[in-house]
Amino acid sequence: MRLLTTTSAVLLWLSLTASADAETLVGVAAPLSGPSAMLGKQIENGAGLAAEAAGVGVKAVDDACTADGGAAAAKEFVDAKVNIVVGFLCTEAIEAALPILKDANIPVITVGVRTESLTDRRAKTGWPVYRLGPRGDDERNAVAAKLTQLWRDDLFAIVDDGTIYGREMAETFRAAAEQAALKPVFVDTFRPQLDNQIGLVGRLKKAGATKVFAGGDGDDIAIMGRDAAQLDAGITFAGGENLRTPPGDVPYAVGTLMIALPEWSEVADPKIMQAFGAKNIVPEGYTLPSYAAVEIAKAALTSAESSGQPLGEALTGHDFATAIGTIRFDDKGDLGQNPFRVFRFDGTHFVPLEGK
């Protein structure tokens, strides 16, 4: 990630948008200080550009990714009488902010908090929160659903590196396969961070596996792919979004599968990408989701005003056309569809696995 060199200019046009529409004000909560400030700037920049395009005002507040910061930000939003808040990356900040915003009847669209209980407890808390991004369990559920379907007719194996992350991914896939009346030919835990995985690959080959899901880091999966090729094992490996991080000295094998979120800049509206370029803003990380959050906020506010329905109803169960595609929130405030997709490494980068 690159820190923008046009910060002062960006802040100038962000402040100018605050007077664009006195009746519509979108609060932007982001960590604008501390170790997560770079990510916070992505939120601020994306939301600011969307607000400028939509003709609405924005009020950006530093939530510091802390409980105290989240509560303070919420009070600022209430005092400013914002209509809706977007942003938030940290569980501590949003959980401290939501009771305050709930009392003021101000909904929140978070772009980065994956904590499952945030929406799972909605019936109990009544928090008006909507999640424009994955839940914590979306990755492993996507791995389970997509690979169970994709490898239905293959001899597959499941291995993990013994970490909580790896075990949860592997176990969720194994349970889904069992429900689908499928059984892996090999299940094991491997030692991570080794220079080679020839022993593991040898056991996989002996078991007859042609497809292997590995719950672990990209480096380990890259080494498995290399060793499988050396042993002429004919094995395709798959992993989760950890493969988004480029591996070390060993490249991924051609054909390696990754279950991950799309690169939003690759699926975004080209006109909006041009708008970012005109502002010298790199549309990375949370920039485009934050842009989309403001688009949704504006559309829902307009719908609520014209129909007379509460804003929460306008946000629930409706399709919103955004820079990153159509978005719909379910009754809990989660995305209506799991956003994780299957990608295949073509020797240079991961491309969508079409038709799957």
HELIX and SHEET records of a PDB file:
HELIX    1   1 THR A    7  THR A   17  1                                  11    
HELIX    2   2 ALA A   37  ALA A   54  1                                  18    
HELIX    3   3 ALA A   67  ALA A   80  1                                  14    
HELIX    4   4 THR A   91  ASP A  103  1                                  13    
HELIX    5   5 SER A  117  ASP A  120  1                                   4    
HELIX    6   6 ARG A  122  THR A  125  1                                   4    
HELIX    7   7 ASP A  138  LEU A  150  1                                  13    
HELIX    8   8 ILE A  164  GLN A  179  1                                  16    
HELIX    9   9 ILE A  198  ALA A  207  1                                  10    
HELIX   10  10 GLY A  218  GLN A  230  1                                  13    
HELIX   11  11 GLU A  241  ARG A  244  5                                   4    
HELIX   12  12 TRP A  264  VAL A  267  1                                   4    
HELIX   13  13 PRO A  270  ALA A  278  1                                   9    
HELIX   14  14 THR A  287  SER A  307  1                                  21    
HELIX   15  15 LEU A  311  LEU A  315  1                                   5    
SHEET    1   A 5 GLY A  57  ASP A  62  0                                        
SHEET    2   A 5 LEU A  25  ALA A  30  1                                        
SHEET    3   A 5 ILE A  84  GLY A  87  1                                        
SHEET    4   A 5 VAL A 108  THR A 110  1                                        
SHEET    5   A 5 VAL A 129  ARG A 131  1                                        
SHEET    1   B 7 PHE A 186  THR A 189  0                                        
SHEET    2   B 7 PHE A 156  ASP A 160  1                                        
SHEET    3   B 7 LYS A 211  GLY A 215  1                                        
SHEET    4   B 7 THR A 236  GLY A 239  1                                        
SHEET    5   B 7 LEU A 257  ALA A 260  1                                        
SHEET    6   B 7 ARG A 341  PHE A 345 -1                                        
SHEET    7   B 7 PHE A 350  PRO A 352 -1                                        
SHEET    1   C 2 PHE A 320  THR A 322  0                                        
SHEET    2   C 2 GLY A 325  ILE A 327 -1                                        
END                                                                             
